[in-house]
Amino acid sequence: MQFYLDGYRPGDPDLRPAAPGGVEPRSGSGELPQEVDVLVVGTGPAGVVLAAQLAEFPGITTRVVERRNGPLELGQADGVACRTVEMFNAFGLAEKLMREGYWVNETTFWGPESADSSGIVRTGRVQDVAEGLSEYPHVIVNQARMQEYLLEHMRNSPARLEPEYGLEVTDVEVLPDGGDYPVKVTLRRAADGEAGAAAVPAEASTVVVRAKYVVGADGARSAVRKSLGIELRGDARNHAWGVMDVLAVTDFPDVRVKSVIQSPSGGNILIIPREGGYLVRFYVDLGDLDPADRDARKRFTRESLVEAAQKILHPYTLEVKETAWWSVYEVGQRIADRFDDVLDAERGTRTPRVFIAGDACHTHSAKAGQGMNVSMQDGFNLGWKLAAVLEGRSPESLLDTYAGERKAIAQELIDFDLRFSTMMAAKPKDPEHAEAGGVDPAEKQQIFTEAGRFTAGFATEYTPALLTGTAEHQAVATGFPVGQRFYSAPVVRLADARPVGLGHVAQADGRWRIYAFAGAGDPQSPESGIAAFSRFLAESEDSPVRRFTPDGADPDAVFDVRAVFQQGHRDLALEKLPEFLMPRKGPLGLVDYEKMFTADAAGSDIFEERGIDRTRGAIVVVRPDQYVAQVLPLDAHQELADFFAGFMLPTAVLV
């Protein structure tokens, strides 16, 4: 990590200097200003990821409200996909996540011992994350802990952002003539004695705030969504599953391995070991529900979950010593009609002011581990776009891309989850009565394996549009597919010979990344492709760096340009390389020496691993949310300029 740019100061570098005015009671005080730029409703996964990004911009007035009286403490989601760990690295939190979490390395499969037996046996074992998908593992960490990591990041940010608890949204209205703050939000403080209560007089129970933008990340029963008249569409599957986090004693040998169990009786269990070495989560199949009996799910008890688990695990025993959390849910998949306040007939005539994210706009079963992960990607997608518009770097029309991109991804999730949850609940197939349906253990293992890319979080692919180019030049960097997430690879930092992951240097700070891979020849020559590219960015009137970086800002305030050379780090002289790649920054004009890298001398050649054209070189443009936006040859200067001109605004002063 880099620090001291603004001058030396002792202490924890993660606790960054507060921006002017960025100290308490700026936020977290229980008081809301009358006007805010962004109001985030809800501190679930989508809300905290979005707020953690906006906390990087103290010039943007952001507030977060939560109807509970404090942070989440127990239960709910726990599976952290590899893609989410990559995202957490951008917040500087991946190492903490991996240190504390349980690593899901393998998955075992259990099924009936024989056609006429009541016992179960292990039928297969696979690697949980296929080789080559990510450098990060699939981990298990309690959702409350993950959210606390992000809340701490917000508290340590220049904005010193903290949620305002005990505030519940009752109405959201977009006023046609609302001026700069057109969204009127009415909130209610919980009365003393209520859940989420703060001791306030009755006359102070209602709060009205005006906002430029509102994001409803307030769950499946979203008040923001309901205020907009948006419906969740879908079906319940009339099938119940119980989930419980327990401390237990069992002779089942794979209790510390992710296990899929299919019993002869037709019941199923998914075992997910939890962090800490002792806690374990059981997803227990409770069978079909009578659709006419609305209270059927409510009659399940903790004891009935334990009894069902014991029956499915037979002949193994299970003695539950303590239950940390349990719940029963009905499988179903639902998706919102819209992800913002703009009606289909209005699209293109005005831009959105209110958005919904996470469970507020898509709900599904828990066993594929996708709900929390996809919700966080909703927040990651929207956060940087709001910052770009509010800082004047992009037009308001950029915000239309949120619904356009994320609704398609949510629908893919719904379709996948329907197939996955149906498979999980399937009864064992009877070889003598194949017409009765069911799934045998081998089929279940195959389905799990084929779904691996989706469950790891890598199925998302943005199609060509405003923020995503075409695959016209994909051949110059085949390992960085346009529209997919940027897959890091090992490199060596030229200035200090430190091995790093190229993608690991990117932070969740709203900046675009431009990775320039040098072509053939000596990059130290003024005639080289990398030298010509650097001159274009530094000097040309068409340069996106010159056109879209505000006056008075650091040279890399909007575009973080980094170069990768084919030569070893000992074969290049720093002083002979383009000056543009050593920008002067901060009030002291310090030199940033961390913009140049070489192929890893230990044998992991990024040019080879990611299919970079060694002759022509390549430009790989990466969005602030880590997705590849464009791939071009190194000499495609004008095409690079034209791409950014499509959605960025020239800025004359630092906002």
C-alpha positions as CSV (number, residue, x, y, z in Angstrom):
1,M,0.0,0.0,0.0
2,Q,1.0,3.6,-0.6
3,F,0.9,6.4,2.0
4,Y,2.7,9.6,3.1
5,L,1.8,11.2,-0.2
6,D,0.4,14.2,1.7
7,G,3.3,14.3,4.2
8,Y,4.7,12.1,6.9
9,R,2.4,11.1,9.8
10,P,2.8,8.3,12.3
11,G,0.2,5.7,13.2
12,D,-2.1,3.2,11.4
13,P,-2.0,3.9,7.6
14,D,-5.4,2.4,7.3
15,L,-6.8,5.3,9.3
16,R,-6.5,8.0,6.7
17,P,-6.6,11.7,7.4
18,A,-10.2,13.0,7.7
19,A,-11.2,15.4,4.9
20,P,-12.1,18.9,6.0
21,G,-15.4,18.6,7.9
22,G,-15.0,14.8,7.7
23,V,-15.1,14.3,11.5
24,E,-17.9,13.5,13.9
25,P,-20.7,14.5,14.1
26,R,-20.5,14.5,10.3
27,S,-22.2,11.1,10.2
28,G,-23.1,8.4,12.7
29,S,-24.5,11.1,15.1
30,G,-28.2,10.3,14.7
31,E,-28.7,13.6,12.9
32,L,-29.3,13.9,9.2
33,P,-28.7,17.0,7.1
34,Q,-31.7,18.4,5.2
35,E,-30.0,17.7,1.9
36,V,-27.7,14.9,0.8
37,D,-26.2,13.9,-2.4
38,V,-26.7,10.1,-1.9
39,L,-29.0,8.5,0.7
40,V,-28.3,4.7,1.0
41,V,-31.1,2.8,2.7
42,G,-30.0,-0.4,4.4
43,T,-26.7,-1.8,5.6
44,G,-27.0,-5.2,4.0
45,P,-24.3,-6.4,1.5
46,A,-25.3,-4.2,-1.4
47,G,-25.6,-1.1,0.8
48,V,-22.3,-1.3,2.6
49,V,-20.3,-2.0,-0.6
50,L,-21.8,1.0,-2.3
51,A,-21.3,3.2,0.8
52,A,-17.7,2.0,1.2
53,Q,-17.0,3.3,-2.3
54,L,-18.7,6.6,-1.8
55,A,-16.8,7.1,1.5
56,E,-13.7,7.6,-0.7
57,F,-15.3,10.9,-2.0
58,P,-15.6,13.3,1.0
59,G,-16.8,16.0,-1.4
60,I,-20.0,13.9,-2.0
61,T,-22.4,14.1,0.9
62,T,-23.4,10.5,1.6
63,R,-25.6,9.2,4.4
64,V,-26.6,5.6,5.2
65,V,-29.7,4.8,7.2
66,E,-30.7,1.5,8.8
67,R,-34.0,0.7,10.6
68,R,-32.2,-1.7,13.0
69,N,-30.7,-0.2,16.1
70,G,-27.2,-1.4,15.3
71,P,-25.1,-3.5,12.9
72,L,-26.1,-7.1,12.0
73,E,-24.8,-9.6,14.6
74,L,-25.9,-13.1,13.6
75,G,-26.5,-15.4,10.7
76,Q,-27.8,-15.0,7.2
77,A,-25.4,-15.5,4.3
78,D,-21.9,-16.8,4.7
79,G,-20.5,-18.1,1.4
80,V,-17.9,-15.7,-0.1
81,A,-17.2,-16.4,-3.8
82,C,-13.8,-16.0,-5.3
83,R,-15.0,-13.0,-7.2
84,T,-16.1,-11.4,-4.0
85,V,-12.7,-11.9,-2.4
86,E,-11.2,-10.2,-5.5
87,M,-13.5,-7.3,-4.9
88,F,-12.6,-7.2,-1.2
89,N,-8.9,-6.9,-2.2
90,A,-9.8,-3.6,-3.8
91,F,-10.9,-2.4,-0.4
92,G,-7.7,-3.7,1.2
93,L,-9.7,-6.4,3.0
94,A,-8.9,-9.7,1.2
95,E,-6.1,-10.8,3.6
96,K,-8.3,-10.2,6.6
97,L,-11.1,-12.2,5.0
98,M,-8.9,-15.1,4.2
99,R,-7.2,-15.2,7.6
100,E,-10.5,-15.4,9.4
101,G,-12.6,-17.5,7.0
102,Y,-13.0,-21.2,6.4
103,W,-11.4,-22.1,3.0
104,V,-13.7,-24.4,0.9
105,N,-11.1,-26.5,-0.8
106,E,-13.1,-29.6,-1.7
107,T,-16.7,-30.8,-1.9
108,T,-17.7,-34.4,-1.1
109,F,-20.8,-36.1,-2.3
110,W,-22.8,-38.7,-0.3
111,G,-25.6,-40.9,-1.4
112,P,-27.5,-44.2,-0.6
113,E,-25.2,-47.1,0.2
114,S,-27.3,-49.3,-2.1
115,A,-30.9,-49.5,-3.5
116,D,-32.2,-51.4,-0.4
117,S,-30.1,-49.7,2.3
118,S,-30.9,-47.0,4.7
119,G,-27.3,-45.8,5.1
120,I,-25.2,-43.3,3.1
121,V,-21.7,-43.6,1.7
122,R,-19.3,-41.1,0.1
123,T,-19.7,-41.3,-3.7
124,G,-17.3,-38.6,-4.9
125,R,-15.0,-35.8,-4.1
126,V,-14.0,-32.8,-6.2
127,Q,-11.9,-29.6,-6.0
128,D,-14.4,-26.9,-5.0
129,V,-12.9,-24.2,-7.3
130,A,-11.5,-25.4,-10.6
131,E,-7.9,-24.8,-11.3
132,G,-7.2,-21.5,-13.1
133,L,-10.4,-19.7,-12.1
134,S,-8.9,-17.4,-9.5
135,E,-5.8,-16.9,-7.3
136,Y,-8.2,-16.5,-4.3
137,P,-10.2,-19.3,-2.5
138,H,-13.9,-19.7,-1.8
139,V,-14.2,-18.8,1.8
140,I,-16.9,-18.9,4.5
141,V,-17.3,-15.9,6.8
142,N,-20.4,-14.7,8.7
143,Q,-22.2,-12.0,6.8
144,A,-22.1,-9.8,9.9
145,R,-18.3,-9.9,10.0
146,M,-18.0,-9.1,6.3
147,Q,-20.2,-6.1,6.7
148,E,-18.2,-5.0,9.8
149,Y,-15.0,-5.1,7.6
150,L,-16.7,-2.6,5.2
151,L,-18.2,-0.5,8.0
152,E,-14.7,-0.2,9.5
153,H,-13.4,0.8,6.1
154,M,-16.0,3.5,6.0
155,R,-15.2,4.8,9.5
156,N,-11.5,5.0,8.5
157,S,-12.1,6.7,5.2
158,P,-11.6,10.5,4.6
159,A,-15.4,10.9,4.9
160,R,-15.5,9.2,8.3
161,L,-18.8,7.7,7.2
162,E,-21.0,5.8,9.6
163,P,-24.6,4.6,9.4
164,E,-27.5,6.4,11.1
165,Y,-29.3,3.6,13.0
166,G,-33.0,3.4,14.1
167,L,-34.4,5.2,11.0
168,E,-37.0,3.5,8.8
169,V,-38.0,4.8,5.4
170,T,-41.8,5.2,5.1
171,D,-42.0,7.0,1.7
172,V,-39.8,8.0,-1.3
173,E,-41.1,10.5,-3.8
174,V,-39.4,11.9,-6.9
175,L,-40.6,15.5,-7.3
176,P,-40.9,16.6,-10.9
177,D,-39.8,20.2,-10.0
178,G,-37.6,19.2,-7.1
179,G,-34.5,21.2,-8.2
180,D,-31.1,19.9,-7.4
181,Y,-32.5,17.6,-4.7
182,P,-35.6,16.1,-6.3
183,V,-36.0,13.0,-4.2
184,K,-38.1,13.5,-1.0
185,V,-37.5,10.8,1.6
186,T,-39.7,10.5,4.7
187,L,-38.2,8.5,7.6
188,R,-39.5,7.5,11.0
189,R,-37.5,7.1,14.1
190,A,-38.5,4.0,16.1
191,A,-40.3,5.0,19.2
192,D,-38.7,4.2,22.6
193,G,-39.2,0.5,23.2
194,E,-39.4,-0.6,19.6
195,A,-36.8,-2.6,17.7
196,G,-34.3,-0.1,16.4
197,A,-35.5,2.4,19.0
198,A,-33.8,5.6,19.9
199,A,-35.2,7.5,22.9
200,V,-36.7,10.5,21.1
201,P,-39.8,12.6,21.7
202,A,-42.9,11.8,19.7
203,E,-42.8,15.1,17.8
204,A,-39.3,14.2,16.5
205,S,-40.3,10.8,15.2
206,T,-40.6,11.9,11.5
207,V,-37.6,13.1,9.5
208,V,-37.7,14.4,5.9
209,V,-34.6,14.5,3.8
210,R,-34.1,15.7,0.2
211,A,-31.6,13.8,-1.9
212,K,-30.1,13.9,-5.4
213,Y,-30.0,10.1,-5.4
214,V,-31.4,7.3,-3.3
215,V,-30.4,3.7,-3.2
216,G,-32.7,1.2,-1.7
217,A,-30.7,-1.7,-0.4
218,D,-33.2,-2.5,2.3
219,G,-33.9,-6.2,1.6
220,A,-36.7,-8.3,0.1
221,R,-39.4,-6.2,1.9
222,S,-37.9,-3.0,0.6
223,A,-39.8,0.2,1.5
224,V,-38.0,2.0,-1.2
225,R,-39.1,-0.5,-3.9
226,K,-42.7,-0.4,-2.6
227,S,-42.7,3.5,-2.7
228,L,-41.8,3.3,-6.3
229,G,-44.6,0.8,-7.0
230,I,-42.2,-1.8,-8.3
231,E,-43.2,-5.5,-7.9
232,L,-41.1,-8.6,-7.3
233,R,-42.2,-11.2,-9.9
234,G,-41.7,-14.9,-9.5
235,D,-43.0,-18.1,-7.9
236,A,-42.6,-19.9,-4.6
237,R,-41.6,-23.5,-5.1
238,N,-43.6,-24.8,-2.1
239,H,-40.5,-26.5,-0.7
240,A,-39.0,-25.8,2.7
241,W,-35.4,-25.8,3.8
242,G,-34.0,-25.2,7.3
243,V,-30.7,-23.6,8.0
244,M,-28.9,-23.8,11.3
245,D,-25.4,-22.8,12.5
246,V,-24.5,-25.2,15.3
247,L,-21.7,-26.4,17.5
248,A,-22.2,-30.2,17.4
249,V,-20.6,-33.5,18.0
250,T,-20.9,-36.1,15.2
251,D,-19.1,-39.2,13.8
252,F,-19.9,-38.1,10.3
253,P,-16.3,-38.0,8.9
254,D,-16.7,-35.0,6.4
255,V,-18.2,-32.5,8.8
256,R,-15.3,-30.2,8.2
257,V,-15.6,-30.5,4.4
258,K,-18.4,-29.0,2.3
259,S,-20.6,-32.0,1.7
260,V,-23.7,-32.7,-0.4
261,I,-25.7,-35.5,1.1
262,Q,-28.6,-37.4,-0.5
263,S,-30.3,-39.9,1.8
264,P,-32.2,-43.0,0.8
265,S,-35.4,-41.5,2.3
266,G,-35.2,-38.6,-0.2
267,G,-34.0,-35.9,2.2
268,N,-31.0,-33.8,1.4
269,I,-28.4,-31.9,3.4
270,L,-25.8,-29.4,2.4
271,I,-23.0,-29.1,5.0
272,I,-21.0,-25.9,5.1
273,P,-18.2,-25.8,7.7
274,R,-17.9,-22.3,9.2
275,E,-15.0,-20.1,10.3
276,G,-13.4,-20.8,13.7
277,G,-12.8,-24.5,13.3
278,Y,-15.9,-25.7,15.2
279,L,-19.0,-24.1,13.9
280,V,-20.9,-25.8,11.0
281,R,-23.9,-24.8,8.9
282,F,-26.6,-27.4,7.9
283,Y,-29.0,-26.7,5.1
284,V,-31.7,-29.3,5.8
285,D,-34.3,-30.5,3.3
286,L,-37.7,-30.3,5.0
287,G,-39.8,-31.4,2.1
288,D,-42.7,-30.0,0.2
289,L,-45.3,-27.6,1.7
290,D,-49.0,-27.5,1.1
291,P,-49.5,-24.3,-0.9
292,A,-52.9,-23.9,0.8
293,D,-51.4,-23.9,4.2
294,R,-49.8,-20.5,4.7
295,D,-48.6,-21.2,8.2
296,A,-46.8,-24.5,7.4
297,R,-43.4,-23.0,7.4
298,K,-44.0,-21.3,10.8
299,R,-44.6,-24.6,12.5
300,F,-41.1,-25.9,12.1
301,T,-38.9,-25.7,15.2
302,R,-35.2,-25.9,15.9
303,E,-35.8,-29.4,17.2
304,S,-37.6,-30.4,14.0
305,L,-34.5,-29.2,12.0
306,V,-32.2,-31.3,14.2
307,E,-34.4,-34.4,13.9
308,A,-34.5,-34.1,10.1
309,A,-30.7,-33.7,10.0
310,Q,-30.2,-36.7,12.2
311,K,-32.5,-38.9,10.0
312,I,-30.7,-37.9,6.8
313,L,-27.3,-38.5,8.3
314,H,-28.2,-42.1,9.4
315,P,-26.3,-44.2,10.3
316,Y,-24.0,-41.4,11.5
317,T,-25.0,-39.6,14.7
318,L,-25.4,-35.9,15.3
319,E,-25.6,-34.2,18.8
320,V,-26.2,-30.5,18.7
321,K,-24.6,-28.8,21.7
322,E,-25.5,-25.2,20.8
323,T,-27.4,-23.4,18.1
324,A,-26.0,-20.0,17.1
325,W,-28.8,-19.2,14.6
326,W,-31.5,-21.0,12.7
327,S,-34.3,-20.2,10.2
328,V,-36.7,-21.9,7.8
329,Y,-37.2,-20.5,4.4
330,E,-39.3,-21.4,1.3
331,V,-37.5,-21.8,-1.9
332,G,-38.5,-19.2,-4.5
333,Q,-37.0,-17.0,-7.2
334,R,-38.2,-13.4,-7.7
335,I,-37.0,-10.4,-9.7
336,A,-38.1,-6.8,-9.8
337,D,-39.9,-5.3,-12.8
338,R,-37.4,-2.4,-12.7
339,F,-34.2,-1.6,-10.9
340,D,-34.8,2.2,-10.8
341,D,-37.6,4.8,-10.8
342,V,-37.7,5.3,-14.6
343,L,-40.7,3.6,-16.3
344,D,-40.0,1.8,-19.6
345,A,-41.9,4.4,-21.5
346,E,-39.8,7.2,-20.0
347,R,-36.4,5.6,-20.6
348,G,-34.2,8.0,-22.5
349,T,-36.3,11.0,-21.6
350,R,-35.0,11.3,-18.1
351,T,-32.3,9.7,-16.0
352,P,-32.9,7.7,-12.8
353,R,-32.9,9.2,-9.3
354,V,-33.8,6.2,-7.2
355,F,-32.2,2.7,-7.5
356,I,-32.8,-0.6,-5.8
357,A,-30.1,-3.2,-5.2
358,G,-29.5,-6.6,-3.7
359,D,-32.5,-8.5,-2.2
360,A,-34.6,-5.4,-2.9
361,C,-34.6,-6.4,-6.6
362,H,-33.8,-10.1,-6.7
363,T,-34.4,-13.0,-4.2
364,H,-33.5,-16.7,-4.5
365,S,-32.5,-19.7,-2.6
366,A,-29.4,-19.7,-0.4
367,K,-27.6,-23.0,-1.3
368,A,-25.7,-21.8,-4.3
369,G,-24.2,-19.0,-2.2
370,Q,-25.0,-16.3,-4.8
371,G,-27.4,-13.9,-3.1
372,M,-25.0,-12.0,-1.0
373,N,-22.3,-12.1,-3.6
374,V,-24.4,-10.9,-6.5
375,S,-25.9,-8.2,-4.2
376,M,-22.4,-6.9,-3.4
377,Q,-21.7,-6.7,-7.1
378,D,-24.8,-4.6,-7.5
379,G,-23.4,-2.1,-5.1
380,F,-20.0,-2.2,-6.7
381,N,-21.5,-1.5,-10.1
382,L,-23.5,1.5,-8.9
383,G,-21.1,3.1,-6.5
384,W,-18.5,4.3,-8.9
385,K,-21.1,5.5,-11.4
386,L,-22.8,7.7,-8.8
387,A,-19.4,9.1,-7.9
388,A,-18.5,9.8,-11.5
389,V,-21.7,11.7,-12.1
390,L,-21.7,13.6,-8.9
391,E,-18.1,14.7,-9.4
392,G,-18.9,15.9,-13.0
393,R,-16.8,13.3,-14.8
394,S,-19.6,11.7,-16.6
395,P,-23.1,12.7,-17.7
396,E,-26.2,11.6,-15.8
397,S,-27.0,9.2,-18.6
398,L,-24.2,7.0,-17.2
399,L,-26.7,5.9,-14.5
400,D,-29.0,4.2,-17.0
401,T,-26.3,1.6,-17.4
402,Y,-26.9,0.2,-13.8
403,A,-30.3,-1.2,-14.5
404,G,-29.3,-2.2,-18.0
405,E,-26.3,-4.2,-16.8
406,R,-27.5,-5.6,-13.5
407,K,-31.1,-6.7,-14.4
408,A,-29.7,-9.1,-17.0
409,I,-27.2,-10.5,-14.5
410,A,-30.0,-10.9,-11.9
411,Q,-32.1,-12.8,-14.4
412,E,-29.3,-15.2,-15.2
413,L,-29.0,-15.7,-11.4
414,I,-32.7,-16.5,-11.1
415,D,-32.5,-19.0,-14.0
416,F,-29.4,-20.7,-12.6
417,D,-30.8,-20.8,-9.0
418,L,-34.0,-22.5,-10.2
419,R,-32.0,-25.3,-11.8
420,F,-29.6,-25.5,-8.9
421,S,-32.3,-25.6,-6.1
422,T,-34.3,-28.1,-8.0
423,M,-31.3,-30.4,-8.3
424,M,-30.5,-30.0,-4.6
425,A,-34.0,-31.1,-3.6
426,A,-34.2,-34.0,-6.0
427,K,-34.8,-37.5,-4.6
428,P,-32.3,-40.4,-5.4
429,K,-33.0,-42.0,-8.8
430,D,-34.3,-45.6,-8.6
431,P,-32.5,-47.5,-11.4
432,E,-35.4,-49.9,-11.7
433,H,-38.0,-47.0,-12.0
434,A,-36.2,-44.3,-14.0
435,E,-39.6,-42.9,-15.1
436,A,-40.1,-41.7,-11.5
437,G,-37.3,-39.1,-12.0
438,G,-34.7,-38.2,-9.4
439,V,-31.0,-37.6,-9.6
440,D,-28.3,-40.1,-8.8
441,P,-25.1,-39.1,-7.0
442,A,-22.9,-39.1,-10.1
443,E,-25.4,-36.7,-11.9
444,K,-25.4,-34.4,-8.8
445,Q,-21.6,-34.3,-8.7
446,Q,-21.5,-33.5,-12.5
447,I,-24.1,-30.7,-12.1
448,F,-22.1,-29.2,-9.2
449,T,-18.9,-29.3,-11.2
450,E,-20.4,-27.7,-14.3
451,A,-21.9,-24.9,-12.1
452,G,-18.5,-24.1,-10.6
453,R,-17.8,-21.0,-12.7
454,F,-21.2,-19.6,-11.7
455,T,-20.9,-20.4,-8.0
456,A,-17.4,-18.9,-8.0
457,G,-18.8,-15.6,-9.3
458,F,-17.3,-15.6,-12.7
459,A,-20.4,-16.1,-14.9
460,T,-21.0,-12.4,-15.2
461,E,-20.2,-11.0,-18.7
462,Y,-21.3,-7.5,-19.8
463,T,-22.3,-7.3,-23.4
464,P,-21.1,-4.6,-25.8
465,A,-22.7,-1.3,-24.9
466,L,-21.6,2.2,-23.7
467,L,-19.1,0.9,-21.1
468,T,-18.1,-2.3,-22.8
469,G,-16.3,-2.6,-26.2
470,T,-16.5,-5.3,-28.7
471,A,-14.1,-8.3,-29.2
472,E,-12.7,-6.8,-32.5
473,H,-9.2,-6.7,-31.1
474,Q,-9.5,-9.5,-28.6
475,A,-6.6,-11.4,-30.3
476,V,-4.0,-9.0,-28.8
477,A,-4.9,-10.1,-25.3
478,T,-7.0,-13.3,-25.4
479,G,-6.7,-13.9,-21.6
480,F,-8.6,-10.7,-20.8
481,P,-12.0,-11.3,-22.4
482,V,-13.9,-8.0,-22.9
483,G,-16.9,-7.9,-20.6
484,Q,-15.5,-10.3,-18.0
485,R,-13.7,-9.5,-14.8
486,F,-10.0,-8.6,-15.0
487,Y,-8.1,-11.8,-14.0
488,S,-4.9,-10.8,-12.2
489,A,-1.5,-12.5,-12.8
490,P,1.9,-12.3,-11.1
491,V,4.3,-9.5,-12.2
492,V,7.4,-7.9,-10.7
493,R,7.3,-4.2,-9.7
494,L,10.2,-2.6,-11.6
495,A,11.3,0.0,-9.1
496,D,11.8,-2.4,-6.1
497,A,11.7,-5.9,-7.6
498,R,8.7,-6.8,-5.5
499,P,6.4,-9.6,-6.8
500,V,2.8,-8.5,-6.9
501,G,-0.5,-9.5,-8.6
502,L,-1.1,-6.9,-11.3
503,G,-4.8,-6.8,-10.5
504,H,-4.1,-6.4,-6.8
505,V,-2.8,-2.9,-7.2
506,A,-6.2,-1.5,-8.1
507,Q,-8.3,0.1,-5.3
508,A,-12.0,0.7,-5.0
509,D,-11.5,4.4,-5.6
510,G,-13.6,5.0,-8.7
511,R,-10.6,5.3,-11.1
512,W,-10.3,3.6,-14.5
513,R,-7.3,1.3,-15.1
514,I,-5.3,1.4,-18.3
515,Y,-2.8,-1.4,-18.5
516,A,-0.3,-0.9,-21.3
517,F,1.6,-4.1,-22.3
518,A,4.7,-3.3,-24.2
519,G,5.3,-4.9,-27.6
520,A,8.5,-6.1,-29.2
521,G,11.7,-4.0,-29.0
522,D,13.4,-2.0,-26.4
523,P,10.9,0.0,-24.3
524,Q,13.7,2.3,-23.3
525,S,13.9,3.6,-26.9
526,P,12.0,6.8,-27.8
527,E,10.8,5.0,-30.9
528,S,9.1,2.1,-28.9
529,G,5.4,1.6,-28.9
530,I,5.2,2.2,-25.1
531,A,7.1,5.5,-25.5
532,A,4.7,6.6,-28.3
533,F,1.7,5.6,-26.1
534,S,3.0,7.6,-23.2
535,R,3.6,10.6,-25.3
536,F,0.0,10.4,-26.6
537,L,-1.4,10.3,-23.1
538,A,0.9,13.0,-21.9
539,E,0.7,15.5,-24.8
540,S,-2.1,14.9,-27.3
541,E,-5.2,17.0,-27.2
542,D,-7.2,13.8,-27.7
543,S,-5.6,12.1,-24.7
544,P,-8.3,11.0,-22.3
545,V,-5.9,11.7,-19.4
546,R,-5.6,15.3,-20.6
547,R,-9.2,15.8,-21.5
548,F,-10.9,14.3,-18.5
549,T,-8.5,14.9,-15.6
550,P,-9.5,18.1,-13.7
551,D,-7.0,20.9,-13.4
552,G,-5.3,20.7,-10.1
553,A,-5.8,17.0,-9.7
554,D,-3.0,14.4,-9.6
555,P,-2.1,13.0,-13.1
556,D,-3.7,9.7,-12.1
557,A,-6.8,11.0,-10.4
558,V,-9.1,9.6,-13.0
559,F,-7.0,7.2,-15.0
560,D,-4.5,4.9,-13.3
561,V,-2.1,4.0,-16.1
562,R,0.4,1.2,-15.6
563,A,2.9,-0.5,-18.0
564,V,4.1,-4.1,-18.2
565,F,7.3,-5.0,-20.0
566,Q,8.5,-8.3,-21.4
567,Q,12.0,-7.9,-20.1
568,G,13.2,-8.8,-16.7
569,H,13.4,-6.1,-14.0
570,R,17.2,-6.2,-14.0
571,D,17.3,-5.6,-17.8
572,L,15.7,-2.2,-17.7
573,A,16.8,1.2,-16.4
574,L,14.1,3.2,-14.7
575,E,15.5,6.5,-15.7
576,K,15.4,5.5,-19.4
577,L,11.6,4.8,-19.4
578,P,8.9,7.3,-20.2
579,E,8.6,10.1,-17.6
580,F,4.8,9.9,-17.9
581,L,5.0,6.5,-16.1
582,M,6.6,8.2,-13.0
583,P,4.0,10.9,-12.3
584,R,4.5,13.6,-9.7
585,K,1.7,13.7,-7.2
586,G,0.4,15.3,-4.0
587,P,1.2,18.7,-2.4
588,L,4.9,17.8,-2.3
589,G,5.2,16.7,-5.9
590,L,6.4,13.2,-4.9
591,V,7.2,10.6,-7.6
592,D,5.0,7.5,-7.8
593,Y,7.4,4.7,-8.7
594,E,4.8,2.0,-8.7
595,K,3.4,2.3,-12.2
596,M,5.8,-0.1,-14.0
597,F,6.1,-3.9,-13.9
598,T,7.9,-6.7,-15.7
599,A,7.1,-10.3,-16.4
600,D,7.7,-12.5,-13.3
601,A,11.3,-13.8,-13.4
602,A,10.2,-16.9,-11.4
603,G,8.6,-18.3,-14.5
604,S,5.0,-16.9,-14.4
605,D,5.1,-14.9,-17.6
606,I,1.9,-12.7,-17.8
607,F,2.4,-12.3,-21.5
608,E,2.2,-16.1,-21.9
609,E,-0.5,-16.7,-19.3
610,R,-2.9,-14.0,-20.6
611,G,-2.2,-14.4,-24.3
612,I,-0.7,-10.9,-24.9
613,D,0.6,-10.3,-28.4
614,R,4.3,-9.9,-27.9
615,T,4.9,-8.1,-31.2
616,R,2.1,-5.5,-31.2
617,G,1.5,-5.2,-27.4
618,A,-1.9,-4.4,-26.0
619,I,-4.0,-1.9,-24.1
620,V,-6.4,-3.4,-21.5
621,V,-9.0,-0.9,-20.2
622,V,-10.5,-2.0,-16.8
623,R,-13.6,-0.4,-15.3
624,P,-13.6,0.8,-11.6
625,D,-15.5,-2.4,-10.7
626,Q,-12.8,-4.6,-12.2
627,Y,-14.4,-5.7,-15.5
628,V,-12.5,-5.5,-18.8
629,A,-14.1,-2.6,-20.8
630,Q,-11.9,-2.7,-23.9
631,V,-8.9,-4.4,-25.4
632,L,-6.9,-2.6,-28.1
633,P,-3.5,-2.9,-29.8
634,L,-0.9,-0.6,-28.2
635,D,-1.0,1.8,-31.1
636,A,-4.8,2.2,-31.2
637,H,-4.5,5.7,-29.6
638,Q,-7.6,7.3,-31.3
639,E,-9.8,4.3,-30.6
640,L,-8.9,4.6,-26.9
641,A,-9.8,8.3,-27.0
642,D,-13.1,7.6,-28.8
643,F,-14.1,5.0,-26.2
644,F,-13.8,7.3,-23.2
645,A,-15.3,10.2,-25.1
646,G,-18.6,8.2,-25.3
647,F,-19.3,8.6,-21.6
648,M,-16.9,11.1,-20.0
649,L,-17.1,14.9,-19.7
650,P,-14.1,17.3,-20.0
651,T,-13.5,18.9,-16.6
652,A,-11.7,22.2,-16.1
653,V,-11.4,22.3,-12.4
654,L,-11.0,19.9,-9.5
655,V,-14.4,19.1,-8.1
